[in-house]
Amino acid sequence: MDLSNKFVDYSKGHPFALKLLGSDLCQRDKLYWIRKLERPQRRPDGKVQEVLHMSYEELCLEEKSIFLDVACFFRSEKLDLVSRILSTYHIDASNVINDLIDKCLVTVSDNRLEMHDLLLTMEKEIGYESSIKEAGKRGRLWDQEEICRVFKHKTGTAKIRDIFLDMSNVESMKLSADIFTGMLSLKFLKFYNSHCSKWCKNDCRFRFPGGLDCFPDELVYLHWQGYPLEYLPLNFNPKKLIDLSLRYSSIKQLWEYEKNTGELRSSLNLECCTSLAKFSSIQQMDSLVSLNLRDCINLKRLPKSINLKFLKVLVLSGCSKLKKFPTISENIESLYLDGTSVKRVPESIESLRNLAVLNLKNCCRLMRLQYLDAHGCISLETVAKPMTLLVIAEKTHSTFVFTDCFKLNRDAQENIVAHTQLKSQILANGYLQRNHKVQYLRFYHFQELVLGPLAAVSFPGNDLPLWFRHQRMGSSMETHLPPHWCDDKFIGLSLCIVVSFKDYEDRTSRFSVICKCKFRNEDGNSISFTCNLGGWTESSASSSLEEPRRLTSDHVFISYNNCFYAKKSHELNRCCNTTASFKFFNTDGKAKRKPDFCEVVKCGMSYLYAPDENDYRLQGLQENNLEKAVSRKETELNETALDEAAMSKRARLCLQEEELLNRKRKKDDISYPDHECSVTSVFSYV
């Protein structure tokens, strides 16, 4: 205890100094502690600094070198990136960094290397005390005045290994094209602006009237914010370059002519290079891991194929003139296309098995996202609310699959369903506004008719949404309709089921939910057709590479199916009562065979009627004022009167009769509250 108190007194109780001492004294014997205290003090007036110096002096040469590199260059940089860069000349860099972490000289926060301010101050003192007075012959340069003096007088030598310059206070100056010629050992070069990371003034301060002859071939790390030239030097051989960042630069292409950049095996950042119009040189970057082209607003095209097998992160955010998306490596993990003019996502995206992040925000020209399969995304908890606006105005049908996404919360499920509802409304309104050439059809036209969904979605769960007017246990149901129920306002059917999967394994890569619909009036006439509630269909290429889809729990399937052609039947609109029956079943795509280990356990249905022409909600959608439409939609959860006012007058006549019939249904029927016809949609549900 006495020795411990002496060390507390020695460090003046400074927490960081105590932490350094503790990491060194831990599990050491008493003799080591005594010798540590007896060591002569170099700075009697600075006990804390003495502790810091003591910790530094006990490092080996390689540890000291990496410690100074981190302090000078790599503070707040990602740990894995620093390890890769330093490994180019330190064989055991990763282990050395771990040793520095164990000794509390370096810390890791959010996977970034950090260093205490006291250590940073000490590092600069060590640098000045141990370095040669002539700056051009030192190994590391970080002082602004010294660096500018070396550049101006061209006194740089092969001794210089690192240059780290804050350009925020540098005065404008003209420099010779050969300023780096003598710096043959230069490995790290970084020019940055600490006052503004976005380089708002776009003023590099360094001007090269004669261009730039070359960079040293030993360069491993090159960060030049606001690089002033249109190309990198022609004579620069980037054979050892790992990390290249030219953010906010004037660059048009990396090189004026093709250059082998196969060794650029980590990161390339060309963010906000507004002069960049094309980028063909990416084809040679076989080892690239991350590519950032964010806000390259004049970038119009990329190569048709970017098959870089190590590429994991591709950022094209804000490339507003980029219309075509290339085929990319299947190893991509993060793909950012937000703010581009991409019109469609290519089919090859289904092969991106490692994709964890896909950002399509503000892709205003995206015309088609018909099929989204997120099966097995077991960590997916939320689906952004803007999904309801994602492709709301597109003219194509869509199917979204969220099977086995068990962590989806209730808000996410509601957002998914809300998107499907609004998408169906847009498509349904489009059909209503057309002048159909077919005036009426006969029964036999519909015997084999399969009506695909306007929109369909599936996700884990075992409850039907309350706003489905008719709900039953089992796989079939029957409803009764009054005369003239199928009038001009009738749009179609909203269908919903719960499928119970018990150790289901989909080896055909095809699964569909089918509903056989039959309408029979009291005259004995009937009409039958089939509705598809969606499912999944995988291409032969992707299904042959992936494991069979396995499901072991209940899932909800919801679809919106139009009946515009079916309702043209003269017999459906006769002045007589009608009985409608619905039978649901699953198929696996092979001769419509019913798959084993899954069954429909609940079913629900509502008839869809168009709102009146003066309905403000429909007007909001027609005017493409989508955000207001969604906002209004959210406030209508309990506005039953509005929904009922929008129903077909003839269809509403059946409600009282239907309520009486519902009370006579079988005991296994599911009850529902009286207000559930009030739904979050501009549809009317009956």
Helices and strands as residue ranges (DSSP letters): H 2-10, H 15-25, H 30-38, H 47-57, H 61-69, I 70-74, H 79-86, H 93-102, E 107-109, E 112-114, H 117-130, G 135-137, E 140-141, H 144-153, E 162-166, G 167-169, E 173-174, E 188-192, E 206-207, E 221-224, E 243-245, E 267-269, G 280-284, E 290-292, E 305-306, E 313-315, E 327-328, E 334-336, G 347-351, E 357-359, E 371-373, G 385-389, E 398-401, H 410-432, G 443-446, E 450-451, E 453-460, E 470-473, E 476-481, E 490-501, E 504-506, E 510-521, E 526-537, H 540-545, E 549-551, E 554-562, G 566-568, G 570-573, E 578-587, E 598-609, H 616-622, H 626-634, H 640-645, H 649-652, H 654-662, E 684-685
